Amino acid sequence: MQLNHALLLVSDLDEMSQFLIKTLGLKEGQRPPFGFAGVWLYDELNVPCIHIAGRNDINPEQSFYLGHDEKHSSTPSLPTVDHLAFTSNDYQGLKGRLLTYNVPFVEREIPEANEHQVFITGPDGLKIEMLFSRNDIH
């Protein structure tokens, strides 16, 4: 397993993306059409490693994507790091452990990226995204 990316929730998309581009040498790249504003930054190997989305004016699509409870106003208390994402190839092992230990999770497909995602909720609201090739889950 390896760290895939971090999602940062920020007040100013342009300011944060320009800061990371200038300081870390990242470059802006392609992002799936999620229905809310955001930026994906790629490393020198052309791997998307930092995803950025706004923390203000969250629309219903972004709220759903982030798994936020619409009944509560979450804008002031949103963390800077929303979730950690890991790439793995052991889908069956992960799913078995989640079911064995009754760990809550949600699965989603991103056909444009050929990805199957498993979002896990941990202690203190930690969210972990596990990414699998859609070819490896069946």
N, C-alpha and C positions, 0 to 999 in steps of 0.2 A: 504494500500500500504506500502511496506517496501523496503529499499534499498537492491538491489540484489548484485551488484558488481561495481567496478571501473576498467576501462582499463587504464593502465599506458603505455605510450610509452617511451622507455628508450634507452640509447646508448649501454648498455651492459646487455643482458638478465640474464646471469649467476650472474653477480655482484649484480643486483637488487634483483633477486630471493633469493640468499644466504643471502643478507642483511635482507630481510623481514622474511625469515625462522629463522635466528638467533635472530633477535630483537623482532619479534612479535609471534614467536612460530608457524608460519604457516607451512604447509607441501605441497609439490608438489603433484598434482593429475592429473587425467584423463582430457584430453582436446580433443574436436572434431577435426577431420582432416580438418583444414581450408585451407591448402595449403600455409601457411607461418609460420615462426618460432614464438613460443610463449610459455608461461608457465602459468598454472593456479595454484594458491595457495589456499589451503583450510584451513578453521578455525577448531577449536576444535570440532565443531559439524559436521565436514565433509561436509561443505558447501563451494563451490568455491566462494571466496569473492574478490580476487584481480586477475585480468588477466593482463599479461604483454606481450607486443609485442615490436619489435624493431622499432626505429625511423629512422635508417639508412638503406639504400639499400632496400627500400620498393618495393616489386614486384607487378605486376598488380592485383593479387588476394587480397593482403592486401590492396592495394589502393581502390579497389572496395568495400571490406568489410567495410573499414573505411569511405567510401563515399567521398573520396577526388577527386578533380577535376584533372584529369591527365594532363591538359594543363598547370598547374602551378607547378613548383617545390616546393613541400611543406616540404621537409626534414628539412631545417633550422628552419622553423617556427612552426613545430608541437608542440602542447602543451604536457605537461607531462601527464595530465589527459585528455584522449580522450573523454570519455563519462561516464555518470552516468546511472546505470541500476536499475530499480525497478521491483519487482514482483507484479502483480495485478491480480484480477479476474473479473474486469469490462471492458472487451474488448468493448462491445457495447457502453457503456457510453463514453469511451475514444475516440473511432472512431467518435461518434456523435459530441463531442466537437471539435475535430480536423477539421472536415468538416464544422461545423458551423462557426468557426473562421478562416477558410482558412489557417490552419497551415500545412506547408509541412511535409510529412512523407513518409516513405518507409516501406513496410512489407516484412518479410522473414521467412521462415520455417527452423527449425533445427530438422529434423526427429530423429536424434540420441538422442536428449535430450527431445523429445516430446514437443518442444517449438515453439511458434509463437512469433516473435519479431516485434515490431513497433518502428522504429527509427524516432525521432522527431527533427527537427531543430528549435532552439530558437534564441533569441537575442545574439549578439556577437559570433555566431557560436556554441553556446552550443548545444551538442547532448545529447539526453535522449533516452535510450532504455527501452521500456516497454516489460516485458516478461509475456507471458500467456501460460497456458497449451493448447496444440492444441485441447484438448477435450472441452475447455471452449469458443472457438471462434465461434462455429456454432449454 
